[in-house]
């Protein structure tokens, strides 16, 4: 079934776009719809709507906002499987993975329902002589989100529920590769009672992004994507006076200690490396084994599990891994495999010839490299595909040094049964999110998500407590009501609170 995806502006599905692009079904390798690509004019219409809606939404009590968010959550639950199907059709990930993504997004809506508590300020009575002082969290105004193809529901939901709960209005520019889920999220929010113009979606490419970055009424920009684009977003938006939160790339390493349960670690790593075809910013793409014996055992166990990995259309039950998002990305990932072979790594499992029966999509089987070294391209660069690299370290110190020296610092984990090792690793490693026997340490909604080094440009993480700080300005108010029975003389000294 072919669909036409446009935009959602001011509470309604809205046509408009300089041109259109095909939406591909990655499993079948053919178009399943078209998407309108907004230019600057369409972006301006969306910002107009958001700007017009802001004054009333700003003054809406947080408890009323929470009521709408509760209703929104119910509608998301009622349409859960349908949204997951949209994700799988356009992205290619399995239905189970799509459901998991949507579930984690809904958890942020849950957290945002606590707006009355989250937005409470602080109060100090008699902070000075007959003076009271308090702080308030006030919304910024119109804010924007620019999100990637790999999580078409979850990553937007990292942003807009909290921004809207804080009293802002929102313009979302999702990936044009899988846009239908974002439109559905907006439509259901409107049905839940969200006023027109508070949440808008414009589809597009670079022209739409640049229009948002240049628009003076957009006060803040949240972004998730590759590091080069994140850096561009950060520099451009900051130069235009905007608050910026730009999450970039990753090269997430797992350290496997000799005392680890190797078979358990192998199972965890297969899921973390090959789940969603490796198209996750938290995917484990490197396993650093301490000692040759550890590496030999891990490679053997992973190899056995890869032989049983079911690859196919994500719509089918029992499939563990679907296709990559586009033919161009497939070619890019295959190029990294060829580079790894050319630079001397041992290709233990070669998935380049994997094509499920009856499908013409963008498939690549699980690839496993051994004897990868720090100077190799497949270690230094983000592959974003089903490729796992095994490295061999002499000890924990060397493994940690390789991780700390890397340009990225998004996520990492250690597999061990030793508490001292785990404590030392979690305390010292230079990475933003750390797991112990947890390969994908993605924080729950009440904490915040973000990396270090070139994995994050900006000061604050996504969702959780940092979202309140990012989407609001703190205002401090100092108040005194003079006693009419007394009069003050002019005081030329800096005032004291004593």
SULSULBEL-V809291 format. One record per backbone hydrogen bond with DSSP energy under -0.5 kcal/mol. CO is the residue of the C=O (numbers start at 1). NH is the residue of the N-H. If there is no record, write none. Layout:
co=[CO:CO]
nh=[NH:NH]
This chain:
co=[3:3:4:5:7:8:9:12:14:19:21:22:23:23:24:25:25:25:26:27:30:32:33:34:35:36:37:37:39:40:41:42:43:44:45:46:47:48:49:50:51:53:54:55:57:61:61:62:63:64:65:66:67:68:69:70:71:72:73:74:75:77:79:80:81:82:83:84:85:86:87:87:88:94:95:96:97:98:99:100:101:102:103:104:105:105:106:107:108:109:111:112:114:114:115:117:119:122:124:124:128:128:130:131:131:132:133:134:136:136:138:141:142:142:143:144:145:146:149:151:151:153:154:155:155:156:156:158:159:160:161:162:163:164:169:170:171:172:172:173:174:175:179:180:181:182:183:184:185:186:187:188:189:190:195:198:200:201:203:205:205:206:207:208:209:210:211:215:217:217:219:220:221:222:223:226:227:228:229:230:231:232:233:234:235:236:237:238:243:245:245:246:247:252:252:253:254:254:255:255:256:257:260:261:262:263:264:265:266:267:268:269:270:271:272:274:275:276:278:280:283:283:285:286:286:287:287:288:289:289:291:292:293:294:295:296:297:298:299:300:301:302:303:304:305:306:309:310:310:313:314:316:321:326:327:328:329:330:331:332:333:334:335:336:337:338:339:340:341:345:346:346:349:349:351:351:353:356:361:362:367:368:368:369:370:372:373:376:376:377:381:385:386:388:389:389:390:391:391:393:395:396:397:398:399:400:401:402:403:407:409:409:410:411:412:413:414:414:415:417:418:419:420:421:422:423:424:425:429:433:435:435:440:441:444:449:452:452:453:455:456:457:462:463:463:464:464:465:465:466:467:468:471:473:473:475:477:479:480:482:483:490]
nh=[5:34:6:36:14:201:12:9:7:37:35:24:32:33:26:28:29:30:362:361:25:3:23:5:21:38:18:19:43:44:45:46:47:48:49:50:51:52:53:54:55:57:58:59:60:64:65:66:67:68:69:70:71:72:73:74:75:76:77:78:79:80:83:84:85:86:87:88:89:90:91:92:92:98:99:100:101:102:103:104:105:106:107:108:108:109:110:111:112:113:114:115:117:118:119:120:137:135:127:133:130:131:481:127:128:479:124:477:138:475:473:169:219:220:171:222:173:224:152:155:156:157:158:158:159:159:160:463:163:164:165:166:168:167:143:200:145:174:202:147:204:178:183:184:185:186:187:188:189:190:191:192:194:193:198:170:172:8:38:208:209:210:211:212:213:214:215:218:142:219:243:144:245:146:247:230:231:232:233:234:235:236:237:238:239:240:242:241:221:223:247:457:225:285:286:413:256:288:257:415:290:260:262:265:266:267:268:269:270:271:272:273:274:275:284:277:278:279:280:283:252:285:389:254:288:289:391:256:291:393:295:296:297:298:299:300:301:302:303:304:305:306:307:308:308:309:311:320:321:316:95:319:312:330:331:332:333:334:335:336:337:338:339:340:341:342:343:345:344:347:348:370:351:368:354:365:355:359:363:324:388:348:349:390:346:392:376:379:380:381:383:387:367:369:287:391:372:289:393:291:399:400:401:402:403:404:405:406:406:454:432:452:433:253:435:255:416:437:257:419:422:423:424:425:426:427:428:429:431:412:414:437:442:443:447:462:409:455:456:248:458:246:449:466:467:467:468:468:469:470:471:472:140:138:475:136:134:132:482:484:486:492]
